[in-house]
Amino acid sequence: MKKVPTEILDCIKENQSFLILVHNKPDGDAIGSAIALGKGLKALGKNVDYYIETPLEDKLQFFSESRYFEDELQDEYDVVAFLDCSTMEYAFKPVPMVDARTTVVIDHHATNQGYGDINFLEITAATAELVFRILDALDVELDPEMVEAVFTGISTDTGSFQFSNVTADTHQILSRLYEKRDNFAVLSKRLHSEKNYAQMKLYGKAVDSLQLYEDNTLAWIFLSYADICKYGGPVQITDDVANIGMNIIGVQLSATVKEVECGIYRVSLRSKTPFKIDVSLIARKYGGGGHMRAAGFTFKGDLKALKKELIELIEYYRKHEEDI
């Protein structure tokens, strides 16, 4: 594994109070990274607060550390750490924002331009990989919950190790986790298979909405505001909804459009290996971010125009595939 930047380690050693932030509607990587880092900092004698959007999705509510997510904040911190946030705008943060002597960004998204005073940016399978390496470099002993947190971050952001972002380093870290706990089967099932009733119904609505375009290479999935509200709101939309289109033979690009407010859409884009479609290009255009094969953004506008743009993206890559 690569070394952790010295300035990250020095920042942690030299400061005492930390506020941890992650992105809106936090997923397994955001929550796992936050809990692992937060508990690691506490193990080093640091003061740690979290400002994280709740309620969490059902499958992520088992972490006891999450009881601190709604504690009162200080007016000022030595360090505010942004985890798994490709942009400052994507972060779930206090209003007004607290003061900080130093801002630190720890993230694995290719679109992150480095908006912190100190940035630890590396394209890895999950931000939890970077957090593990930080704790390892600081000789922090992972307790059972921290082990589960790192596993949750990596497992969810790799689709249970199915995605092309998995590397040798990913498996080396997993091997280290298995040295501390020899069975993750129950946790894996919770993270990837189990749903509550509302989540299952909403997943069914997403499947029912599925349409294919451009010779069945573009999958389009839409969840209306009414349906989302009927089944408990955006927190009930599970991560795997964004991957429905990827499970269809022949699909190269999938768009999952969720109307989280009337006329406001949260769009998740996915592209499939071995097709060389970079969905982050569209996400960045609309103020979002992500990876080549998984990206997202908030959209206000004509969905037909967005669909046309995605079709044109497929056509472009099809024409220029040999040049890319």
Phi, psi and omega per residue, in radians:
M1 nan 2.582 3.129
K2 -1.219 2.783 3.121
K3 -1.341 2.649 3.055
V4 -1.432 2.383 3.116
P5 -0.943 2.344 -3.108
T6 -1.021 -0.622 -3.094
E7 -1.148 -0.499 3.064
I8 -1.183 -0.843 -3.109
L9 -1.133 -0.718 3.122
D10 -1.126 -0.685 3.131
C11 -1.049 -0.745 3.137
I12 -1.190 -0.760 -3.113
K13 -1.146 -0.622 -2.984
E14 -1.588 -0.104 -3.103
N15 -2.106 2.822 -3.006
Q16 -2.039 -0.689 -3.065
S17 -1.905 2.311 -3.049
F18 -2.310 2.418 2.976
L19 -2.027 2.232 -3.120
I20 -1.850 2.215 3.099
L21 -2.115 2.618 3.034
V22 -2.343 -3.013 -3.068
H23 -1.452 2.930 3.072
N24 -1.028 2.653 -3.103
K25 0.738 1.176 -3.007
P26 -1.071 2.391 3.122
D27 -1.754 -2.975 -3.076
G28 -1.089 -0.648 -3.138
D29 -1.210 -0.741 3.132
A30 -1.083 -0.850 -3.105
I31 -1.201 -0.789 3.136
G32 -1.069 -0.750 3.134
S33 -1.128 -0.760 -3.111
A34 -1.101 -0.797 -3.096
I35 -1.202 -0.746 3.132
A36 -1.080 -0.813 -3.133
L37 -1.188 -0.771 -3.115
G38 -1.036 -0.835 3.139
K39 -1.202 -0.575 3.082
G40 -1.122 -0.752 3.096
L41 -1.106 -0.706 3.106
K42 -1.104 -0.643 3.114
A43 -1.114 -0.434 3.100
L44 -1.549 0.068 3.110
G45 1.530 0.257 -3.120
K46 -1.517 2.752 3.019
N47 -1.626 2.205 -3.011
V48 -2.268 2.298 2.959
D49 -2.131 2.758 3.077
Y50 -2.146 2.572 2.930
Y51 -2.279 1.686 -2.976
I52 -2.334 2.379 -3.090
E53 -1.109 2.262 3.066
T54 -2.232 2.814 0.060
P55 -1.297 2.688 3.065
L56 -1.407 2.754 3.011
E57 -1.008 2.548 -3.061
D58 -0.834 -0.779 -3.021
K59 -1.181 -0.224 -3.105
L60 -1.885 0.134 -3.042
Q61 -1.535 0.132 -3.085
F62 -1.525 -0.171 -3.117
F63 -1.329 2.110 3.140
S64 -1.155 -0.501 -3.132
E65 -1.103 -0.389 -3.097
S66 -1.148 -0.211 3.105
R67 -1.148 -0.266 3.136
Y68 -1.626 0.011 -3.056
F69 -1.181 -0.354 -3.077
E70 -1.993 0.322 3.074
D71 -1.157 2.737 3.091
E72 -1.184 2.535 -3.100
L73 -1.695 2.728 2.982
Q74 -1.394 2.917 3.080
D75 -1.372 -0.397 -3.057
E76 -2.601 2.531 3.105
Y77 -2.291 2.700 3.006
D78 -1.128 -0.746 -3.067
V79 -2.405 2.315 2.893
V80 -1.899 2.139 -3.092
A81 -1.884 2.134 3.074
F82 -1.692 2.067 -3.130
L83 -1.935 2.346 3.017
D84 1.058 0.507 -3.139
C85 -1.991 1.958 -3.112
S86 -1.230 -0.463 3.091
T87 -2.432 2.746 3.073
M88 -1.055 -0.651 -3.114
E89 -1.137 -0.499 -3.095
Y90 -1.349 -0.238 -3.075
A91 -1.328 2.546 2.982
F92 -1.589 1.947 -2.979
K93 -2.403 2.766 -3.125
P94 -1.143 2.609 3.042
V95 -2.214 2.031 -0.034
P96 -1.245 2.758 -3.129
M97 -1.193 2.443 3.111
V98 -1.239 2.778 3.085
D99 -1.427 2.603 3.102
A100 -2.576 2.446 3.068
R101 -1.232 -0.590 -3.095
T102 -2.486 2.393 2.994
T103 -1.898 2.355 -3.129
V104 -2.104 2.349 3.086
V105 -2.030 2.181 3.083
I106 -2.151 1.966 -2.964
D107 -2.748 2.694 -3.116
H108 -2.037 0.157 -3.123
H109 -1.435 2.345 -3.118
A110 -1.122 -0.431 -3.071
T111 -1.491 -0.068 -3.122
N112 -1.226 2.175 -3.096
Q113 -1.638 -0.035 3.110
G114 1.446 1.320 -3.061
Y115 -1.709 0.092 3.126
G116 -1.675 2.946 2.991
D117 -1.184 -0.636 3.062
I118 -2.217 2.278 -3.064
N119 -2.191 2.233 3.001
F120 -1.989 1.600 -3.053
L121 -2.038 2.155 3.136
E122 -2.686 2.345 -3.127
I123 -1.352 1.795 3.133
T124 -2.243 3.112 -3.134
A125 -1.154 -0.553 -3.082
A126 -2.785 2.695 3.032
T127 -1.082 -0.530 3.117
A128 -1.022 -0.500 3.059
E129 -1.095 -0.772 -3.132
L130 -1.135 -0.712 3.123
V131 -1.106 -0.764 3.104
F132 -0.994 -0.776 -3.107
R133 -1.153 -0.637 3.075
I134 -1.088 -0.861 -3.116
L135 -1.122 -0.662 3.118
D136 -1.121 -0.727 3.135
A137 -1.168 -0.460 3.122
L138 -1.603 0.078 3.137
D139 1.038 0.637 3.077
V140 -1.459 2.242 3.093
E141 -1.418 2.124 -3.120
L142 -1.326 2.201 3.037
D143 -1.457 3.012 -3.065
P144 -0.965 -0.674 -3.131
E145 -1.226 -0.637 3.093
M146 -1.153 -0.664 3.068
V147 -1.057 -0.818 3.107
E148 -1.108 -0.623 -3.125
A149 -1.146 -0.819 3.128
V150 -1.129 -0.752 3.118
F151 -1.061 -0.757 3.140
T152 -1.042 -0.801 -3.129
G153 -1.060 -0.823 -3.087
I154 -1.261 -0.776 -3.087
S155 -1.101 -0.746 -3.099
T156 -1.250 -0.664 -3.095
D157 -1.393 -0.114 3.062
T158 -1.912 0.087 -3.098
G159 1.057 0.787 -3.066
S160 1.025 0.744 3.023
F161 1.229 0.456 3.095
Q162 -1.630 -0.382 -2.966
F163 -1.460 2.844 -3.086
S164 -1.308 -0.069 3.134
N165 -1.435 -0.074 -3.141
V166 -1.269 2.347 -3.116
T167 -2.262 3.100 3.060
A168 -1.060 -0.681 3.109
D169 -1.068 -0.667 3.095
T170 -0.974 -0.854 -3.100
H171 -1.241 -0.534 3.072
Q172 -1.130 -0.723 3.096
I173 -1.149 -0.742 3.104
L174 -1.060 -0.675 3.098
S175 -1.053 -0.694 3.113
R176 -1.134 -0.660 3.120
L177 -1.168 -0.678 3.136
Y178 -1.188 -0.339 3.040
E179 -1.212 -0.423 -3.127
K180 -1.708 -0.362 -3.137
R181 -2.675 2.170 -2.964
D182 -1.577 0.015 -3.096
N183 -2.605 2.101 3.094
F184 -2.016 0.312 -3.029
A185 -1.092 -0.801 -3.114
V186 -1.129 -0.761 3.125
L187 -1.123 -0.732 3.122
S188 -1.057 -0.728 3.134
K189 -1.132 -0.706 3.107
R190 -1.085 -0.755 -3.060
L191 -1.259 -0.559 -2.953
H192 -2.056 -0.248 -3.038
S193 -2.121 -0.717 -2.994
E194 -1.381 2.458 3.074
K195 -2.434 2.635 2.974
N196 -1.394 3.054 -3.044
Y197 -1.038 -0.817 -3.106
A198 -1.099 -0.708 3.122
Q199 -1.111 -0.703 3.140
M200 -1.157 -0.706 3.114
K201 -1.146 -0.704 -3.141
L202 -1.203 -0.658 3.058
Y203 -1.059 -0.718 3.098
G204 -1.103 -0.678 3.085
K205 -1.082 -0.703 3.139
A206 -1.120 -0.782 3.113
V207 -1.076 -0.743 -3.111
D208 -1.124 -0.489 -3.109
S209 -1.426 -0.179 -3.010
L210 -0.974 2.263 3.034
Q211 -2.324 2.619 -3.138
L212 -2.052 2.477 -3.118
Y213 -2.363 2.978 3.042
E214 0.918 1.085 3.139
D215 0.990 0.665 3.084
N216 1.145 0.425 3.116
T217 -1.700 -0.294 3.101
L218 -1.977 2.140 3.045
A219 -1.748 2.328 -3.112
W220 -2.177 2.115 -3.112
I221 -2.172 2.353 -3.060
F222 -2.351 2.258 3.013
L223 -2.022 2.105 -3.101
S224 -1.349 2.798 3.096
Y225 -1.040 -0.688 -3.135
A226 -1.103 -0.779 3.141
D227 -1.157 -0.723 -3.141
I228 -1.100 -0.756 3.110
C229 -1.142 -0.678 -3.110
K230 -1.013 -0.610 -3.068
Y231 -1.894 0.410 2.932
G232 1.874 0.074 3.074
G233 1.648 3.080 -3.052
P234 -0.986 -0.474 -3.129
V235 -1.077 -0.346 -3.128
Q236 -1.536 -0.036 3.100
I237 -1.459 1.924 -3.093
T238 -1.374 2.729 -3.085
D239 -1.012 -0.602 -3.037
D240 -1.243 -0.185 3.047
V241 -1.046 -0.648 -3.125
A242 -1.205 -0.250 -3.084
N243 -1.820 0.055 -3.112
I244 -0.983 -0.853 -3.111
G245 -1.086 -0.541 -3.116
M246 -1.194 -0.287 -3.124
N247 -1.551 0.053 -3.118
I248 -1.719 2.234 3.137
I249 -1.046 2.288 3.093
G250 1.667 -0.331 3.135
V251 -1.265 2.325 3.110
Q252 -1.860 -0.531 -3.080
L253 -2.433 2.358 -3.140
S254 -2.226 2.384 3.080
A255 -2.126 2.177 3.054
T256 -1.958 2.033 -3.037
V257 -1.931 2.083 -3.103
K258 -2.040 2.075 -3.133
E259 -1.452 1.579 -3.035
V260 -1.376 -0.404 2.962
E261 -2.463 2.853 -3.121
C262 -1.031 2.030 3.111
G263 1.405 0.061 3.106
I264 -2.064 2.156 -3.003
Y265 -2.074 2.345 2.980
R266 -1.735 2.068 -3.014
V267 -1.904 2.231 3.056
S268 -1.959 2.186 3.136
L269 -1.941 2.465 3.079
R270 -2.383 2.494 3.014
S271 -2.235 2.703 -2.965
K272 -1.879 2.413 2.965
T273 -1.182 2.425 0.183
P274 -1.712 0.190 -3.115
F275 -1.204 2.378 -2.973
K276 -1.665 0.947 -3.113
I277 -1.717 2.072 -3.119
D278 -1.634 1.713 -3.080
V279 -1.304 -0.255 3.123
S280 -1.166 -0.383 3.109
L281 -1.072 -0.753 3.114
I282 -1.234 -0.756 -3.107
A283 -1.046 -0.778 -3.130
R284 -1.135 -0.597 3.131
K285 -1.026 -0.590 -3.097
Y286 -1.819 0.389 3.040
G287 1.471 0.164 3.117
G288 -1.759 -2.702 -3.134
G289 -3.033 -2.968 3.136
G290 2.484 -2.500 -3.072
H291 -2.037 3.072 3.091
M292 -1.034 -0.695 -3.032
R293 -1.881 -0.012 3.101
A294 -2.678 2.043 -3.091
A295 -2.623 2.917 -3.125
G296 -2.728 2.873 3.140
F297 -2.898 2.879 3.040
T298 -1.723 2.384 -3.008
F299 -2.257 2.357 3.006
K300 -2.249 1.911 -3.106
G301 2.848 -2.749 -3.055
D302 -1.480 1.984 -3.122
L303 -1.167 -0.522 3.095
K304 -1.123 -0.679 3.116
A305 -1.166 -0.668 3.105
L306 -1.132 -0.739 3.120
K307 -1.085 -0.736 3.113
K308 -1.082 -0.680 3.136
E309 -1.121 -0.668 3.131
L310 -1.207 -0.679 3.079
I311 -1.085 -0.728 3.121
E312 -1.137 -0.579 3.106
L313 -1.135 -0.753 3.089
I314 -1.068 -0.792 -3.122
E315 -1.078 -0.690 -3.132
Y316 -1.096 -0.844 -3.114
Y317 -1.180 -0.554 3.109
R318 -1.146 -0.698 -3.117
K319 -1.297 -0.520 -3.029
H320 -1.967 0.312 -3.039
E321 -0.982 -0.690 -3.095
E322 -1.234 -0.371 -3.084
D323 -1.605 -0.171 -3.031
I324 -1.667 nan nan
